[in-house]
């Protein structure tokens, strides 16, 4: 099975992650990550202080509180973006694995001893399959069910 190379920033994943990074600003989502929740709360408080300084003046000055608020918001958005990118890549990899599972063809041994080709998804516990040396074994059978010889062999399919 050939491995496909993925770009670091696939456009489809980046678009989804950018939108998701703003949706993750919801406090109900943020509270699941306590560290980023505290940073988000700090961002809101510093932004409020910035707005007070902007219209009434006050301690800290406008430029300092504005810069701190900007960096805090950048931190929250970047963390959300990085998390969404990881989720997007994970979903893409899971989709690829699902495709290989449905495309895999197994050679099942019938009761008469004949070999028939069937989609791997149609295999059931107890089915015997034929596996030749060098073929890819797509599941992780227990040591007791692993083939014992390097020639063409039969093994019990496990799920």
C-alpha positions in Angstrom: 0.0 0.0 0.0 1.5 3.3 -1.1 1.7 6.1 1.4 0.4 9.4 0.1 2.3 12.5 1.1 0.2 15.3 2.6 1.1 19.0 2.6 1.6 20.6 6.0 -1.2 23.1 5.3 -3.8 21.4 3.1 -6.2 24.1 1.9 -9.3 22.2 2.8 -8.1 21.4 6.4 -6.9 25.0 6.9 -10.2 26.5 5.8 -12.1 24.2 8.2 -9.6 24.9 11.0 -9.8 28.7 10.6 -13.6 28.6 10.9 -13.4 26.2 13.8 -11.0 28.3 15.7 -13.6 31.1 15.9 -16.4 28.6 16.8 -14.2 27.3 19.6 -14.3 30.7 21.3 -17.7 29.6 22.8 -17.1 29.5 26.6 -18.8 26.1 26.7 -16.1 24.7 24.4 -13.3 26.7 26.1 -14.1 25.4 29.6 -13.0 21.9 28.4 -9.4 23.2 28.3 -8.9 25.0 31.6 -5.6 26.7 30.6 -7.0 28.2 27.4 -10.2 29.1 29.3 -8.2 31.2 31.7 -6.3 32.9 28.9 -9.7 33.6 27.1 -11.1 35.1 30.3 -8.0 37.1 30.7 -8.4 38.3 27.1 -11.9 39.5 27.8 -10.9 41.3 31.0 -7.9 43.0 29.4 -10.0 44.0 26.4 -12.5 45.6 28.8 -9.7 47.4 30.5 -8.4 48.6 27.1 -11.8 49.9 26.2 -12.1 51.8 29.5 -8.6 53.2 29.0 -9.5 54.2 25.4 -12.5 56.3 26.4 -11.8 57.4 30.0 -8.1 56.9 30.4 -6.6 55.0 33.3 -3.7 52.9 34.6 -1.7 51.0 32.0 -2.3 53.3 29.1 -4.0 52.6 25.9 -1.1 51.2 23.9 0.1 48.8 26.6 -3.4 47.3 27.4 -4.2 47.2 23.7 -1.0 45.2 22.9 -1.6 42.8 25.8 -5.2 42.3 24.7 -4.1 41.7 21.1 -1.5 39.1 22.1 -3.9 37.3 24.4 -6.5 37.1 21.7 -3.8 35.9 19.3 -2.8 33.2 21.7 -6.4 31.9 22.1 -7.1 32.0 18.4 -3.8 30.3 17.5 -4.4 27.6 20.1 -7.9 26.9 18.8 -6.5 26.9 15.2 -3.7 24.4 16.1 -6.2 22.2 17.9 -8.6 22.3 14.9 -5.8 21.5 12.5 -4.8 18.4 14.5 -8.5 17.3 14.5 -8.8 17.9 10.8 -5.7 15.9 10.1 -6.9 13.1 12.4 -10.2 13.0 10.6 -8.5 12.9 7.2 -6.3 10.0 8.3 -9.3 8.1 9.7 -11.1 8.6 6.4 -8.1 7.2 4.5 -8.0 4.2 6.8 -11.7 3.6 6.3 -11.2 3.7 2.5 -8.4 1.0 2.7 -10.6 -1.2 4.9 -13.5 -1.2 2.4 -11.1 -1.7 -0.6 -9.2 -4.6 0.9 -10.0 -8.0 -0.7 -9.6 -11.2 1.2 -9.3 -14.7 -0.1 -11.7 -16.8 2.0 -11.5 -20.6 2.1 -14.9 -22.3 1.6 -16.0 -25.5 3.4 -15.1 -27.4 0.2 -11.5 -26.1 0.3 -12.0 -23.7 -2.6 -10.7 -20.1 -2.4 -13.1 -17.2 -3.1 -12.3 -13.5 -3.2 -14.6 -11.3 -1.0 -14.4 -7.8 0.4 -12.7 -7.8 3.8 -15.8 -6.1 5.3 -17.7 -9.4 4.6 -15.4 -11.5 6.7 -16.8 -12.9 10.0 -15.2 -14.3 13.1 -14.3 -18.0 12.3 -13.8 -17.5 8.5 -10.5 -18.9 7.2 -8.5 -16.8 4.8 -5.6 -17.4 2.6 -2.5 -15.1 3.1 0.6 -15.5 0.9 4.1 -14.5 2.0 4.7 -10.8 1.5 1.0 -9.8 1.6 -0.1 -7.1 4.0 -2.0 -8.4 7.0 -4.4 -5.5 7.8 -5.5 -6.6 11.3 -3.7 -7.5 14.4 -4.5 -11.1 15.1 -3.6 -12.7 18.4 -0.4 -14.7 18.5 -2.4 -17.9 18.6 -4.1 -17.1 15.3 -1.0 -15.9 13.4 0.1 -18.0 10.4 2.8 -20.4 11.3 4.7 -20.9 8.0 6.2 -18.5 5.4 4.5 -20.2 2.5 0.9 -19.8 1.5 -1.1 -20.2 4.8 -4.6 -20.1 6.3 -5.5 -18.1 9.3 -8.6 -17.4 11.2 -10.0 -13.9 10.6 -10.4 -11.9 13.7 -12.1 -8.5 14.2 
